[in-house]
Structure formats: structure tokens, C-alpha cells
Amino acid sequence: MNKKEIHDLEPNLKPFYHGGVFYDYARHARNPKKILIKLFQNFINKGGKFLKLNIQDLNFDEEKPVLRSETQRFVFDKLVIACGAFSKKLTDKLHENIPLDTERGYHVHFKDFDHLISRPVVYSNRGFGMSPMDQGLRVVGTVEFGGLENALSKSRIKNLILNAKDMLDGLPEHKDEWLGFRPTLPDFLPIIGPSKNYKNVFYSFGHHHLGWTLGAISGKIVSGMIANENTNMDLKPYSSIRFA
């Protein structure tokens, strides 16, 4: 796209650009949480049970996996670990040294300014982007390998705000700031399948930036494994054994 075509699509952008690419079939969700609530409610309606507990330990009772919380003990025939970036806290207890790390992505919201653009816009030279969301204009970008415990980096937040103001006029003080934990593995593939050491424990984590995209198909694959269904898919590239 040339400058005029970009301006016609997004007239509020400052004319910092010389050209661009338009993804005609791209889609985005203004409120992903609402979609997750719908999926969760469907799970409950189909007989699923949800408990929000702090799991203290994972061990085995006659080969059956046992989870312990602060007050309760649960014994299962089969268990799935799908805790995103927090999965390593449990896989370490299964004597698997899986090199799971955390790509931390930063976010800022400018409340009530989502009307300034009509679709996600990415400034590729600076590695950041903006999306209109129900919470306001969301500005996202930068990646750091920072684990789960380190504090938020204020310099990265400042960088996002400066970039946004380089692209749009009239932005107010930002409403909030936060970072997300993306579960990341060195080869950029998820782990899907049984534990190396325990055949009745299954993994589904490590989807990097693509958890929203790959979550459904990963769940279908793992459910097939648990049900001992045959598959013509080659799942070896996703096995935890590759890190043995």
C-alpha cells in the first residue's frame, strides 16, 4: 500500500510511513476475555468442574497422579498439565528438565481512545503495535526473557508510550500497564503429549505467542491421546523427550 491508501484506511495516523502491507483476511478480538468466558461456561454446562486452588505438590499413588493443595488431595487416572508459563513448576517435580522460559510482552491502555484506529496497526521498524479494544487503545510490544518473578520494566512501558505518541496525536495519560507471560521453548515448538517419565501425565504448553491460535487444536490432540485414539499425525516433534 502507498501513503494515500494507508491514510484512507487510517486517517488519524501521523504521516511517518512511506508504505505498508494490508492483511485483508486478518481478524482480531476486541475482548478476548468474553470469548474465554463463553468457552468456560460451555465447559461447565457439559458437566465440567472448576476449582481455583494453589497446588502445592504433585506425586503418585500406585502410579496414579496425585495433586495436593493447601487443604485437599486429588487422585486422578490421568492428568494434563496445561499451565502456560507456570507449567515448569509441576514438570520439575516429574524429573524433567524442560527449558521453559517466559517471553514477557508489555501492554498499555489509553482509555476511550480506541476510536483513533479501526484495526490493529503494527509499526514493524520499531517492533510494536496498537489495537482498538473494549478497554481502550491497546499499545503492545517488546519482548524480554524475564521469568515469572522479576518486576515490570518501566523503561519498556515508557518506550511503548513514546512510540504510540509518535504515531498518533492527542493521546492522554495511559490508564493502566501490565505484562503477560508467554510460555517459550528454545525451538519455538510447544510440548504436546505424554510425560517422558509418566505415561498417564500429559502436557500441553509452550505455545509462545500463539496460545489463542493453537489452544483448541492442542486440546483436541491431547484429548485424543487420553482416549487412546489412533492418529495419523506425527507428534514426535512436540514430545518433551526432545529435551532429554
Summary of the structure (lengths in Angstrom):
residues: 244
radius of gyration: 21.4
end to end distance: 47.5
largest distance: 69.0
contacts: 632
relative contact order: 0.15
helix: 29%
strand: 27%
